Amino acid sequence: MTNPFRIDLRALASLRIAVGLLIIADLLIRWGDIGWFMSDYGAYSVAASKQAASDFRFSLYWLFDGLWWVHTLFMANVLVAILLILGVRVRWMSLLAFALIVSLHNRNPILLQGGDNLLVLLTLWGLFLPWGERWSVDAAMTRNRNSEVSYFGAGSVGLLLQIMAVYFFSAFLKNGAEWVSEGTAIYYALHNDQVAHLLAPYWRDWHWLTVPLTHYVWWIELVAPIIVFSPWFNAWARALVAIGFITLEIGFLLNLNVGLFPFISIASLLVLIPTPVWDAFARRVQPRAHSAMIMYYDRPCVFCHKTCVLLRYVFALNAQIKPAQDDPEVGALLEREFSWVLEVEGQRYLRWQAVVECIRRGGRFRWVSVGLGWLSPVGSVIYNWIGHNRARFGVLTGVFMPWRETPPRPGRVRQTIAAALAGVVIIWNVGSMPTSAKAALGDTATGVVDSVRSQLTPVIQLARMDQYWNMFAPYPQKNDGWFLMVGLTTEGALVDVLAWSLLPPTTVKPANFIPDQAKNYRWRKYLTRIKRSSYRSELGRYASASCARWNGQKADNSYSSLDESGLDTLSSWPTLEAFNIYYVQERTPPMGETGDIEYKLLWRHHCLDKERLDENAVQQAMLSSGL
């Protein structure tokens, strides 16, 4: 029998690196829109963010309301993510990454989707795991590495329960006939043109394929998590489950534009890959045999010593590391040339050439030496600059690269907290199950779960552990559609406010919701969410911000017109008087039937004094123009 809660340390390291990369990718996607989504000059001010948040949320973005502060936190978040990827002071970087990502999500929760929830939860569980024990700077600075290749603790239990909860409880929430009996869920999901892309249009009407695949998705989400925790044949079981779920996520990538969610899910599934698979992978990428070498450093220079150790670790060098002063001849050479010394096969190399040579003769990443060789003139300058400032670098490495005798592991306090949070994951997700499913627990158990959930709310909201895995549940959305934002200028012309065009909008369905109406999946989530009645105030903020930005364009008093507009290249930008927001709802028909569309007026907005214009002025102008 095997402990099903053990996780290979290399799997944890790969998860750490993947989380760091995903944080950076998410920030880059968001960065171009922070003026709109995260500033007082956009549609969601700091005041609005605070007002919408519960008492138990927090955000560093609330400290200042200037756009400069948002840029500062974004850059800090990128830096923390890079250090997390490199494995520098992993425990502290994990804590900072968690605080920054929670702050980001609380600043504008309207943009969030399930993948965002999973990403913050993976970062949270990193606080209770030794995910910096392999493939990290921290590991290189550890004198006595742990001989174990896997880890078991409350953190590993919680992480695995969390990852499997995403699928297992999602299956319970998918209780519509479209999933359970009819097998039409994938048909409806692929006909939602707001998210369907790439391969979806080509096979979504192949009922012979979509029906069995629907049942496959539902059953694998329900059964596979149970298999993961089987103590028998656990390695093979986990490998098969990982393959099954990863192929599922790849299917989402190829058919549904849901942003980073599939990538985040795949990252989480890396921890299911068992030790035998990692061992096989390690054998395939085993560093090549190469000549032994000796790396001589200046004994008083701690920074120099650590640099040699790091080079040996990263490039898998067959190297001894010695103080140059132990060899009188080498010591004299070091003093005379003010350079470390690399000795290979009786030859000695100095400065930048020594760096290039040790990597060229190393066990892995030899290709790096080619680029470093091309940079030799610049490299020599860099080397001399570092050499003359090595005292300062010594201070930095003392902070960010401290020596460790043994790798740090979560202590009793963190283990206790992790065990409690693992229980919270189960209780919270059980409480999110449909009433029909909870009925099987009995009234007493259901009452206890609901009571505990209520008491845990402050902690849950503080850590953003409030999770509800209702992807395409209880069945996929059967209505999609597109927006018409018809503006009326002071000159009486109709314009397309959504497309930022001086041409009137067309009623023809856009070929692609992304990017024709929403430039990315964040915008899609925002637009489709604010159209709901529960977000009516946000629709008003969006309209006000659109007016302000449109009419603010007059400050330039010119614009580059679109070729098809038929206008001069330089023209006066018109003033927007008012505009209406319509949603054209398109119903996805059952298999073999024809759908219909419905026009819904969501919002009327006056950019100027509303007394200047009749309430129905935009509609009247639309009728007059035949729109």
N, C-alpha and C positions, 0 to 999 in steps of 0.2 A: 504494500500500500504506500501511496505517496501523499505527502502533505499538499493539498491543492492550493494552498494560499502562499506557497513559495514563489518568488519572482526572481528570475535571473538578473544579476546586477548589470549585465550588459543591456538587458531589456529596459531597465530603469534609466540607464544612461541614454539610450536612444530616445526614450520618452522625454527626458530633460531637454535634449537637443531639439527634438521636434516641437516641444512647447515653446522654446525660445524663438525658433524660426516662425512659428505661427503667430506669435505675439507681434513680431516685426511685420509680417505680411498684413496682419489686421490693421496695424497702425498706418502702414503705407496706403492701404485702401481708404482709410478714413481721412487721411491728412488733407486731401484736396477739398474736403467738404466741411472742415471744422468751422469755417466762417458762418456756414448756414446752420449746422447742427449743434455747435458748441460755443456760440458767442452771443452777446447781447444785441448784436446787429443782425442776427439771423432769426430763426423760427423757434429757438428754444433757449431762452436766457437762463442765467444762473438762478434768478429769482423763481422762474417757472420750474426749474429743476428741483429746487429746494421745496417748493410748495407741493409738488407731486410726490415727493419721497416720503416714506414713513419715518417715524422717529428713530428707527434703528439702522437707517442707512447712513453712510458717510461717503464723502468724496473730496479728495484733495483739490479737485477742480472748483470747488465752492469757495476756496480761500480768497481768490481774486477773480474779477470778472473781465479782465482784459484778455485779448486774443494772444498777447505775448505770453501769458501764463499757460495757456493751452499748448502753445508751441514748446515751451520749456518742459512741461510734463511729458509731452510726446517724445522729446529728445532724451529725457531722463529714462523713459520707459524703454526706448530703443537701446540705450547704453546698458541698462540692467539686463535686458534680454540677451545682448551680445555676451556679457559676462556670465550669464547663466549657461549659454551654449558652450562657452569655453571652460566652464566649470571652475570659475574663480569665486572663492568664498560662497559656496553654493547655498549654505543655509541662509546667509544674509540676503543673497540675491533672490532666493525663493520668496522670502518674506517681503522684500521690496516689490518684486514682480506681482505678488498677490495683492498687495495694497494698491498698486498702481492700476491693475486691471479691474479690481473692484471699483475703484474711483471712477475709471473710464465708463464702466457699465452703469453706474449710478448717475453719471452726469446726463446721459440721455438714454433711458431704458426703452424708448420708443423704437430704437433701431435694432434691438436685440432679437436673436432667434435662439433655437436650441443649441446650436454649435457654440455660441458665446457662453451659455451656461456650462456646457461641458468643459470648455477651455479654462474657465475660472476654477472649476472643481478640480481639474487635473493639477492646476497650480497650487490649490489648497492642499491636496494630498501630498504634493512634493515637500511640504513642510515637515512631514512625518516619515519621510523615506530617505534612505542613503543613496539618492539618485546621482550624487556626485562622486561615488566611490570608484567609478570606472570612467575612462575617456575624459579626463578633466585635469586642469591645472592642480586642483586640490590633490588628486591622486598622485601626480608627479612629485608633489612636495611631501608625500607620506613615506617615511623611512621603512615602516613595517606594514606592508600591504596585507589585507585579510586574505587568507587562502581560500575562503569560501567563495563559491561562484553564484550563490543565490541568497536571498534574504527572506526571512519570515519574521513578521511582527504585526502589531496592531495596524500599522500603516499599510502593509501589504494586504491585510484582510479588508480594510476599508476601501482601498483603491480598487481591488477586484470586485467587491460588492457594488461599488459605484459604477464601474464600467458596465457590468452586466445588468445593473438596474435600468440603464438606458434602453436596453433591448427588451428585457423581461417585462417590465411594467408597461412599456409601449405596446406590447402584444395584448395585455389586458385592456388597455384603453382603445385598441382597435377592435371594438366589439360590434361594429356595424355589419350588416349582412353583406356589404360589399367585400369585406375581408373574410368573414367567417363562413359564409355559405355561397354567395353568388360568384365570388372570385373576380369582381369587376373593379377592384380598388386601383390596380395599376392602370387600367384603361382610363379611369377618371383622372388619376394623377398626371398621366402623360398628355391629357387633353387640356390641362391648365396651362394656357399659353403664356401666363406670366412667369412661369418657371421652366416650362418644357423647352429644351434646346438640343442642339446637335443631333443625336440619333432618334429622339422621341417621335418626331413627325413621320418617320419612315416605317415604324412598326407598331404604333399604338393601336391600330385597328386589327392587328393579328390576334384575334380572340383565342385561337388555338394555343398561343404562346402566353398572352397576358394572364389568362385565367389560371393555369398551373403555376406560373411564377408568383401570382398573388398569394396562393396557398403556401408556396414555398417560403416566401418572406415571412408570413405570419407564423408558420410552424417553427422556422429556425429561430425567430426572436423569442418564442416561448420555450423551446426545448434546449437550445444550445447553451444558455446560461446554466441550466441544471447540469449538463454534461461537464462544463468547465470545473465544477466543484466536486466531480466524482474522484474519489481517492484511487480508483482502479484505472490503469492505463492512462494516467493523467496527462503524460507528455504527448501521447498520440492524440488524445481527445482534444487537448488545448490547441495543438497544431491544426487539427481539422476545423475546429470552431473558428480560429483566427483566419484561416483561409476562407471559410464560408462567409464570415462577416466582412472581410476585406473585399471579396468579390462583390458583395452586396453594395458596399460603399463605392466601388469603382463603377458599378451600374448607375448609381445616383450621379456620379460625376459626368458620365457620358450622356445622361438624359435629362437631368434637372439642374437648373442654375440656382443652387442654394448656397452659393458662396463657399466659405471655408469649412462648412459643416462636415462634408465627407473626409476632408483632410484631417480635421480634428479627431474624427472617429477612428480613422486609420491609425493616427498617432497613438490613441488610447489602446488600440488592439495590439500594439507592439509588445505590451507586457504579457500577452498570452503566449508569445513564442517561447517554447521550452528550452531548457539548457542543451539537450542534444542537438537542436537546430543551430543554436549559437556556436556550439563546439564545431559542428560541421562547417559553418561559415568561417570560423577562425582558422580552421585547417586550410581552407581554400585561399585565404588571404594571408597566410603565414608569411612573415617577412623573409625576404631572401637572405641566404647566407652571404656574409660579406667580411671583408678584412677587419681584424681587430684594430682598434685605435685607442690612443690615449689623449684625453682632453686635459690640458694644463690651464689652471686658472690662478689668479693672484690671491694668495691665502687671505689677506685682510678684506677682500672684496666679496661680501656675502651675495651681492647681486650677481657677480660673475659665476659663483658656484651654482646658484639657483638656475642661471641661464643654461649652464652646461647640463644640469640634471633635466631641465625641461626639454632641451634639444634631444637628449638621449631617449627620453620617454616618448616624445611625439614621433620621432623618425626611426624608432626601434634600432638604435645604434648599438653595435657591439663595442662598447667603449668603457674604458676605465676613466675615472675622473680623479685627478690628483692636483694638489697644490704645486705650482711651478717651483716653489722654494725647496721642495724635497729633492730636486735634481739641480745641482749647482749650475750645470751648463744651460739647462732650460730656464732656470731662474734668471741667469744673466741675460739670456736672450729676451725674456719678457720685460726686464727692466730697461734694456737698451731700446727695444722696439715699441714699448708701451702697448703690448698686444698679448692676447691669449695665444696659446700654441697648440696646434693639432698635429699629432704625430701618427702617420700611417705608413706601414711598410718601410720604415727607416727614413721617410721624408717628413719634413716639417712645413707647416703652412701657418700663415699669420693673417690677422685682421679679417677682412671680408672674404678673402680667398679661402680661409680656413672654414668659414661658415658654408660657403658653396661646396667645398670639398667633402665635408662631413655629411652633408645631405646627399650629395651625389653618390657617395659610397654607403649610404644608409640602407635600412631594410624596407622602408616604405616611403611613399611620396617622393621618390627620386626625381620625378618630373619637375618638382619645385626648383631644383637646382638650375635648370635651364633658364628660367626667368630670372633667378638671382644672378646668374652669370652675366646675362645681358645688362643687368643693373650695376655691374661692378664699379663704374666711375661714381655713380650716385651712392652705391653701397659703401664705398670707402669713406665718403663724407659723413654718411649716417653713422658708420661705426666709430669714427673719430669723435663725432658729437656725443654719442652715447658714452664713449670712454671718458670724455672730459666731464661728463655729468653723472658718472656712475654713483656718486654719493647720494644724489637726489633719487636716482632709480632704486638705490638700496633702501631708502625710506619707503618708497612706493611698494616695493616687493615685500617689505616687512609687514605692510598693511594688507596687501592683496594676495601675497604668496607666502604665508607663514609656514615654517617647518612644522610637521606633525609627526609624532611617533607612531600613532595608529589612526586609522580613519575614524572620524566621529560617527557615532550611531545615535539614533533617537534614545534619549534616556527615559527614566520612569515617568516623568511628568508628561512628556510628549506621547509616550505610549498610552498613557491613561486617557489623554485627550483624544487620541486617534481612535481608541476603542469606543469611547463615548460617541464620537462622530460617526463611526461605522454603524452603531445602533440607530443614530438619527437618520442615516440614509435609508435604512429599512423602514423605520416607522413613518417617515415622511412620505415615502413612495407607496407604502401600503395605504396610507390615508388618502392618496390621490387616485386610488383605484375606483372604478365605477361602483355605484351602490349595489348593483347586482352581484359583483364579485366580492365586495366586502360583506355581503349578507352571509356568505359561507363561513365567515369567522365567528358569527354569532353577535348578538347585540352587546354583550358584555365586552368582548374583545374590541369591537368597533368603537364602543364608547371610550375605552381606555386609550386607543390609538388617537381618537379625535381630541381627547383631553390633553394627552402628551404633546400632540402637535401644537395645540393652542399655547401651552406653556413654553414650548421651544421656539416660538415665533421670533422673539428678540434675537436669539443666537443665530437662528436660521437666516434672518434678514441681514444681520451684521456680516455674516460670512458668505452671503449670497448662495446659500445651499437650498433655497426654495426652488425646487425642480418639479417639472411636470412634462413628461416625455410623450406629448400628444402629437407626434409627427404623423400627419395624415390620419388622425384619429378624431372621432370614432370611424370616420371614413374620409377619403380625400374630398377636398372642396369641389363642388359640382357647378360652381359659378366662377367665372373669371370676367375679365373685361378690360376696359381702358378708359383713360381720362380725356375729357375735352375741357380746356380752360380758355374760354372765349372772352377776350378783353375788348373794351370799347375805349378808343382814345378821345381826347377833347375835340379832335377834328371829325369825329364820327366814323372812323375806320375801325374795322374788326381786326384783331391781332391774336396770335397764338401765344398765350402767356407761358404755358408749360414748355414749349419749344423755344421760347425767347425769339420769336420770329414776327416780322411785320406783316406776314401773310396770314390770312384767316385760317383757323384750324380746319382740318378735313375730318369728315365723319367716317372715313374709311378706316377699318381696323389696321393698326400698325403691324408691320411684318414681324417685328420682334419687340416685346415689351421692354426688354433690356437689349440695346441701349436707346431705342427709339423714344421711350417715355421716361425710363429711369436709367441713369447712366451706369449704375451698378446695383448689386443686390441689396446694399444698404438703403439706397433710394427706393427700391421696390418695396422693401419692408416698411419704410416710412410712409410712402404714399398709400399703400393698401391698408395700412393700419389707421391712419388719420381719417379715412373715409367712414370708419365705423362711428356709430352714434355715441359710443362711450368716449370717443376722442374729439368731440365736437369743438372743444376749446382749442385743441391743437390745429384743427382746420382753420380756425380764425387767425391763429398766430402765423400759420403758413401764408394765408392770404395777405395779411398785413406786411409780412416780410417781403412777399413777392412785389407788392405795390412799392414799397420803399426802395427795393433794388431796381425795379424797372424805371421808376422816375428818377432815381439817383444817377441813372445812365445819362441824363441830360447834362450832367456836369461836364462830360466830354464834348457834348454838342455834336457828336459825330459817331458813326458806326460803320463797320465794314459789312455791307449788305450781302446777302446770299445771292448767288448767281441767278437763281430762279425767281428772285423777287422782282426783277425788272426795274429796280430803282438805281439811282446814281450811287457811285461808290461812297460819296460823302453826302449825307443828308442829315437834316435835323431829326433827332430822336424824339418821337412823339410822347406826349404825356398820357399816361394811363388813367382814365377816369374811373372805370369800374370793370369788374369781370365776374363771370359766373363759373363755378366749378361743377361740371357734370361728370357722372360716371356711367359709362355704357356697359351695362351688365349683360354678359353673354352666358346663357345656360348651356352646360354640357349635357346633351341628350343621352338617354340610355342607348345601349348598342342598337344600331339599326334605325334610330329615330333622328328627327331633325330638331335642332335647337332653335331658340329664339333670343332676341335681344330686347333690352329695356333701358330707356334713358332715364336717369335719375338726377335731379338737381340737388346737389349737396350743399351749395353755399352761394350766396350773393354777397359781393363785397364792393364797397365804395372806397376808392383810394383817396378821393377828395371829399369835400363836404357833401354828405348824402342829400342835403336839401337841394343841391344843384341839379340832381338827376332823378328821374322817376325810377322807382324800384324795379320796374320791368323794362328799363331802357335797353339793356343788353339783349333780352329776348326779342324785343321789337326790332332791334337792328338785325338780329339773326334772321327773323322772318322776312324782313325787307330784302336781305341779301340772298335769300334762298338756302341758307345754311340749315 
